[in-house]
Amino acid sequence: MDYQKILDSIQSELSVLPHTGKVASYIPELAQVESEKLGMHLYSINSEHYSFGDSNELFSIQSISKVFALTLAMSLVEDKDIFKRVDVEPSGDPFNSLVQLEYENGIPRNPFINAGALVICDILISILKDPRKDFLEFIHKITGNKTININTKVYESEKAYSHRNAALLNLMKSFGNITNNLETVLDFYIYQCAIAMSCKDLSTAFMIYANAGKTLNNQKIISFQKTKRINAIMQTCGFYDEAGEFSFRVGLPGKSGVGGGISAIHPGQYAVTVWSPPLNPKGNSELGMHALEELTTLTGFSIF
Ligand code: DON
């Protein structure tokens, strides 16, 4: 497969595509990012790298971090102890919605909506010695890149505008589904979302989901069984109320973030990341979705 040729044609197609997306502004610092940024990186199972554009530039991974947090939690805690506190069903609602939590007794639909990710943070805080440091070290391990860190401006900016996530935490606490101090959980969640990575870093990290839980230098991060489950949750819940649309158009398990990144995998084939900050009304990168739709169309294969 000539992946570079395919990426080159995606790049030229995107450059002429009319777009209407808007860069996220509810976290003010994210609105500072140039909307024209565009990068894509594909890491193939035989260790080849293919890319175009701003694929080495750091951006805010935001909700893509939820996949890493779930992976770390599942590598340390038995599934039954996680999934009694957070379900594995698509929500069909926006990522930051409160409504289902009220009538579902504080049990979030899945680990990728904000409520579910906050429960995963609570679980990690209970078991990690130094949650921030341990989480960052986990990212270093799966990427092989020890320079990865948070963007402190994004961290502080989200801290000042986190009322909705605080509301989710309070509601879940009232149902007994948060055990640690609310401020501590909120802080750790905002910290993980503020991590800055490039398309190349993210594709390298996501290779574990394409390679049965192992890095390409054969470090086992998580079992095949758990990798299969994480990929299933990405497929059904990775794009919130647009998970169906992403499956329909792209046909790969993936995860988006409001920083404009999307990472996806084709099991046994590749991990791919695209970054374009303007988002569609559901909070997913508009051009990113288009790029990945083209990728599965031009390669002629998806998981379906
Ligand atoms: O909690 C938030 O609102 C952000 N830190 C993350 C949201 C996000 O990335 C949703 N994804 N598309």
Residues whose N, C-alpha, C, O or C-beta is under 5 A from the ligand:
A	BS01	DON	Q62 S63 F95 N114 C193 S256 G257 V258 G283
